[in-house]
Amino acid sequence: YGPAGVAVMVSCLTDNRNRTVAEIRVAFSRNGGSLGESGCVGWMFNSKGLIIINKDTIDEDTLMLAALDAGAEDIQSDDDNYEVTSEQENFHQLRQALTDADIKYESAELTMIPSSTVRVENVKEASQILRMIEQLEDLDDVQQVHANFDIPDDILEEAAG
């Protein structure tokens, strides 16, 4: 767990478990977090397929028709992109259907999406979380880092600056 009770899940691939655990423990403890037992936050995340599509490349109706017919679970929109999620089992089928329909995507990956988020309103805690995530991602044996924090944009800008 990180600062403010944020759940952090770290996926690693290593040839030396003791070294990797020690490096991860240092990253957590230096930033106000604590290392839990293996699998202690896994229940807070769901394995999903996530495809990011630039809004400039397709309109929402065309995307919805193609994606929902191919097994998409949800389509979210922000200022620049569409985020298409699917169950892990439907990911390959969805990605192939979008490719067949000539829909270009920015990225397509299997990821862990949090079932709930923790809102972080404190700049100090936001800075600690961002620093910890960065330190974890910089470790050689770490493959992916997933966390369930939600930092408002104004706090994020202040913490990152």
Short mmCIF file of the C-alpha atoms (twelve columns), coordinates in Angstrom:
data_MODEL
# 
_entry.id   MODEL 
# 
loop_
_atom_site.group_PDB 
_atom_site.id 
_atom_site.type_symbol 
_atom_site.label_atom_id 
_atom_site.label_alt_id 
_atom_site.label_comp_id 
_atom_site.label_asym_id 
_atom_site.label_seq_id 
_atom_site.Cartn_x 
_atom_site.Cartn_y 
_atom_site.Cartn_z 
_atom_site.pdbx_PDB_model_num 
ATOM 1   C CA . TYR A 1   0.000   0.000   0.000   1 
ATOM 2   C CA . GLY A 2   1.184   3.485   -0.833  1 
ATOM 3   C CA . PRO A 3   0.553   6.835   0.819   1 
ATOM 4   C CA . ALA A 4   -3.127  7.723   1.499   1 
ATOM 5   C CA . GLY A 5   -4.067  4.021   1.448   1 
ATOM 6   C CA . VAL A 6   -3.550  3.685   -2.305  1 
ATOM 7   C CA . ALA A 7   -3.376  0.058   -3.438  1 
ATOM 8   C CA . VAL A 8   -0.394  -0.674  -5.669  1 
ATOM 9   C CA . MET A 9   0.108   -3.883  -7.594  1 
ATOM 10  C CA . VAL A 10  3.591   -4.571  -8.972  1 
ATOM 11  C CA . SER A 11  4.226   -7.298  -11.555 1 
ATOM 12  C CA . CYS A 12  7.820   -8.506  -11.732 1 
ATOM 13  C CA . LEU A 13  9.934   -10.938 -13.691 1 
ATOM 14  C CA . THR A 14  13.167  -11.767 -11.918 1 
ATOM 15  C CA . ASP A 15  15.960  -14.263 -11.535 1 
ATOM 16  C CA . ASN A 16  16.564  -13.191 -7.920  1 
ATOM 17  C CA . ARG A 17  13.425  -12.835 -5.841  1 
ATOM 18  C CA . ASN A 18  15.216  -11.618 -2.703  1 
ATOM 19  C CA . ARG A 19  16.929  -8.738  -4.542  1 
ATOM 20  C CA . THR A 20  13.699  -7.685  -6.263  1 
ATOM 21  C CA . VAL A 21  11.649  -7.766  -3.047  1 
ATOM 22  C CA . ALA A 22  14.315  -5.678  -1.290  1 
ATOM 23  C CA . GLU A 23  14.341  -3.077  -4.087  1 
ATOM 24  C CA . ILE A 24  10.548  -2.852  -4.065  1 
ATOM 25  C CA . ARG A 25  10.444  -2.614  -0.257  1 
ATOM 26  C CA . VAL A 26  12.897  0.324   -0.389  1 
ATOM 27  C CA . ALA A 27  10.779  2.153   -2.992  1 
ATOM 28  C CA . PHE A 28  7.669   1.726   -0.834  1 
ATOM 29  C CA . SER A 29  9.243   2.618   2.519   1 
ATOM 30  C CA . ARG A 30  11.058  5.735   1.210   1 
ATOM 31  C CA . ASN A 31  7.754   7.131   -0.025  1 
ATOM 32  C CA . GLY A 32  5.400   6.472   2.877   1 
ATOM 33  C CA . GLY A 33  4.151   3.072   1.722   1 
ATOM 34  C CA . SER A 34  4.388   -0.450  3.040   1 
ATOM 35  C CA . LEU A 35  4.906   -3.785  1.336   1 
ATOM 36  C CA . GLY A 36  2.114   -6.302  1.929   1 
ATOM 37  C CA . GLU A 37  1.983   -10.026 1.361   1 
ATOM 38  C CA . SER A 38  1.931   -11.351 -2.190  1 
ATOM 39  C CA . GLY A 39  -1.588  -11.021 -3.612  1 
ATOM 40  C CA . CYS A 40  -2.981  -8.821  -0.824  1 
ATOM 41  C CA . VAL A 41  -4.319  -6.153  -3.224  1 
ATOM 42  C CA . GLY A 42  -5.076  -8.398  -6.206  1 
ATOM 43  C CA . TRP A 43  -8.770  -8.527  -5.371  1 
ATOM 44  C CA . MET A 44  -8.988  -4.743  -5.956  1 
ATOM 45  C CA . PHE A 45  -8.080  -5.051  -9.648  1 
ATOM 46  C CA . ASN A 46  -9.713  -6.720  -12.663 1 
ATOM 47  C CA . SER A 47  -7.768  -7.985  -15.650 1 
ATOM 48  C CA . LYS A 48  -9.146  -6.257  -18.755 1 
ATOM 49  C CA . GLY A 49  -8.237  -5.513  -22.322 1 
ATOM 50  C CA . LEU A 50  -7.759  -1.793  -22.979 1 
ATOM 51  C CA . ILE A 51  -7.592  -0.207  -26.419 1 
ATOM 52  C CA . ILE A 52  -6.934  3.525   -26.819 1 
ATOM 53  C CA . ILE A 53  -8.195  5.171   -30.029 1 
ATOM 54  C CA . ASN A 54  -7.573  8.785   -31.031 1 
ATOM 55  C CA . LYS A 55  -10.839 10.696  -31.492 1 
ATOM 56  C CA . ASP A 56  -9.553  12.305  -34.690 1 
ATOM 57  C CA . THR A 57  -9.460  8.947   -36.487 1 
ATOM 58  C CA . ILE A 58  -13.100 7.832   -36.072 1 
ATOM 59  C CA . ASP A 59  -16.503 9.016   -34.961 1 
ATOM 60  C CA . GLU A 60  -18.124 7.567   -31.850 1 
ATOM 61  C CA . ASP A 61  -21.077 5.846   -33.593 1 
ATOM 62  C CA . THR A 62  -18.860 3.926   -36.013 1 
ATOM 63  C CA . LEU A 63  -16.575 2.869   -33.177 1 
ATOM 64  C CA . MET A 64  -19.483 1.767   -30.987 1 
ATOM 65  C CA . LEU A 65  -20.965 -0.407  -33.747 1 
ATOM 66  C CA . ALA A 66  -17.671 -2.117  -34.521 1 
ATOM 67  C CA . ALA A 67  -16.497 -2.497  -30.909 1 
ATOM 68  C CA . LEU A 68  -19.709 -3.664  -29.271 1 
ATOM 69  C CA . ASP A 69  -20.295 -6.280  -31.992 1 
ATOM 70  C CA . ALA A 70  -16.761 -7.586  -31.389 1 
ATOM 71  C CA . GLY A 71  -17.133 -8.055  -27.631 1 
ATOM 72  C CA . ALA A 72  -16.271 -4.674  -26.126 1 
ATOM 73  C CA . GLU A 73  -17.529 -4.221  -22.584 1 
ATOM 74  C CA . ASP A 74  -17.431 -0.432  -22.338 1 
ATOM 75  C CA . ILE A 75  -16.367 2.667   -24.266 1 
ATOM 76  C CA . GLN A 76  -15.266 5.757   -22.342 1 
ATOM 77  C CA . SER A 77  -14.382 9.112   -23.836 1 
ATOM 78  C CA . ASP A 78  -12.082 11.927  -22.727 1 
ATOM 79  C CA . ASP A 79  -10.907 15.064  -24.533 1 
ATOM 80  C CA . ASP A 80  -8.592  13.303  -27.003 1 
ATOM 81  C CA . ASN A 81  -9.266  9.556   -26.927 1 
ATOM 82  C CA . TYR A 82  -11.739 6.724   -26.677 1 
ATOM 83  C CA . GLU A 83  -10.936 3.962   -24.180 1 
ATOM 84  C CA . VAL A 84  -12.439 0.629   -25.183 1 
ATOM 85  C CA . THR A 85  -12.396 -2.072  -22.509 1 
ATOM 86  C CA . SER A 86  -13.143 -5.758  -22.834 1 
ATOM 87  C CA . GLU A 87  -12.939 -8.924  -20.825 1 
ATOM 88  C CA . GLN A 88  -9.525  -10.537 -21.094 1 
ATOM 89  C CA . GLU A 89  -11.005 -13.445 -23.079 1 
ATOM 90  C CA . ASN A 90  -12.440 -11.099 -25.764 1 
ATOM 91  C CA . PHE A 91  -9.383  -8.879  -26.147 1 
ATOM 92  C CA . HIS A 92  -7.774  -10.572 -29.158 1 
ATOM 93  C CA . GLN A 93  -11.115 -10.865 -30.968 1 
ATOM 94  C CA . LEU A 94  -11.871 -7.166  -30.335 1 
ATOM 95  C CA . ARG A 95  -8.445  -6.002  -31.457 1 
ATOM 96  C CA . GLN A 96  -8.688  -8.090  -34.619 1 
ATOM 97  C CA . ALA A 97  -12.206 -6.788  -35.401 1 
ATOM 98  C CA . LEU A 98  -11.024 -3.188  -35.055 1 
ATOM 99  C CA . THR A 99  -8.060  -3.902  -37.319 1 
ATOM 100 C CA . ASP A 100 -10.361 -5.570  -39.882 1 
ATOM 101 C CA . ALA A 101 -12.620 -2.488  -39.816 1 
ATOM 102 C CA . ASP A 102 -9.571  -0.257  -40.516 1 
ATOM 103 C CA . ILE A 103 -9.857  1.416   -37.121 1 
ATOM 104 C CA . LYS A 104 -6.403  2.585   -36.056 1 
ATOM 105 C CA . TYR A 105 -5.592  2.464   -32.353 1 
ATOM 106 C CA . GLU A 106 -2.885  4.178   -30.319 1 
ATOM 107 C CA . SER A 107 -2.329  1.249   -27.965 1 
ATOM 108 C CA . ALA A 108 -3.817  -2.122  -27.129 1 
ATOM 109 C CA . GLU A 109 -2.863  -4.030  -23.989 1 
ATOM 110 C CA . LEU A 110 -4.013  -6.343  -21.259 1 
ATOM 111 C CA . THR A 111 -3.999  -4.361  -18.035 1 
ATOM 112 C CA . MET A 112 -5.304  -4.322  -14.487 1 
ATOM 113 C CA . ILE A 113 -8.113  -1.835  -13.880 1 
ATOM 114 C CA . PRO A 114 -8.991  -0.947  -10.280 1 
ATOM 115 C CA . SER A 115 -12.519 -1.788  -9.128  1 
ATOM 116 C CA . SER A 116 -12.503 1.343   -6.934  1 
ATOM 117 C CA . THR A 117 -10.233 4.348   -6.589  1 
ATOM 118 C CA . VAL A 118 -8.799  6.384   -3.730  1 
ATOM 119 C CA . ARG A 119 -9.071  10.141  -4.195  1 
ATOM 120 C CA . VAL A 120 -5.877  11.949  -3.160  1 
ATOM 121 C CA . GLU A 121 -6.441  15.617  -2.258  1 
ATOM 122 C CA . ASN A 122 -3.121  16.292  -0.509  1 
ATOM 123 C CA . VAL A 123 -0.180  17.579  -2.620  1 
ATOM 124 C CA . LYS A 124 2.396   15.912  -0.344  1 
ATOM 125 C CA . GLU A 125 0.731   12.490  -0.635  1 
ATOM 126 C CA . ALA A 126 0.265   12.942  -4.396  1 
ATOM 127 C CA . SER A 127 3.973   13.740  -4.761  1 
ATOM 128 C CA . GLN A 128 4.912   10.680  -2.702  1 
ATOM 129 C CA . ILE A 129 2.674   8.431   -4.816  1 
ATOM 130 C CA . LEU A 130 4.020   9.747   -8.114  1 
ATOM 131 C CA . ARG A 131 7.623   9.462   -6.902  1 
ATOM 132 C CA . MET A 132 7.030   5.905   -5.652  1 
ATOM 133 C CA . ILE A 133 5.410   4.811   -8.937  1 
ATOM 134 C CA . GLU A 134 8.321   6.309   -10.883 1 
ATOM 135 C CA . GLN A 135 10.902  4.566   -8.679  1 
ATOM 136 C CA . LEU A 136 9.094   1.237   -9.048  1 
ATOM 137 C CA . GLU A 137 8.866   1.575   -12.836 1 
ATOM 138 C CA . ASP A 138 12.603  2.339   -13.005 1 
ATOM 139 C CA . LEU A 139 13.520  -1.007  -11.414 1 
ATOM 140 C CA . ASP A 140 14.886  -3.526  -13.939 1 
ATOM 141 C CA . ASP A 141 12.762  -6.481  -12.777 1 
ATOM 142 C CA . VAL A 142 9.453   -4.577  -12.642 1 
ATOM 143 C CA . GLN A 143 7.237   -5.246  -15.647 1 
ATOM 144 C CA . GLN A 144 4.089   -3.284  -14.726 1 
ATOM 145 C CA . VAL A 145 2.841   -1.074  -11.908 1 
ATOM 146 C CA . HIS A 146 -0.888  -0.577  -11.318 1 
ATOM 147 C CA . ALA A 147 -2.435  1.689   -8.691  1 
ATOM 148 C CA . ASN A 148 -5.931  2.806   -7.722  1 
ATOM 149 C CA . PHE A 149 -5.313  6.503   -7.032  1 
ATOM 150 C CA . ASP A 150 -7.366  9.386   -8.401  1 
ATOM 151 C CA . ILE A 151 -5.550  12.699  -8.243  1 
ATOM 152 C CA . PRO A 152 -7.435  15.833  -9.375  1 
ATOM 153 C CA . ASP A 153 -5.724  17.699  -12.236 1 
ATOM 154 C CA . ASP A 154 -4.837  20.790  -10.193 1 
ATOM 155 C CA . ILE A 155 -3.204  18.701  -7.438  1 
ATOM 156 C CA . LEU A 156 -1.460  16.561  -10.072 1 
ATOM 157 C CA . GLU A 157 0.075   19.614  -11.760 1 
ATOM 158 C CA . GLU A 158 1.290   21.000  -8.429  1 
ATOM 159 C CA . ALA A 159 2.688   17.615  -7.324  1 
ATOM 160 C CA . ALA A 160 4.439   16.932  -10.631 1 
ATOM 161 C CA . GLY A 161 5.913   20.447  -10.811 1 
# 
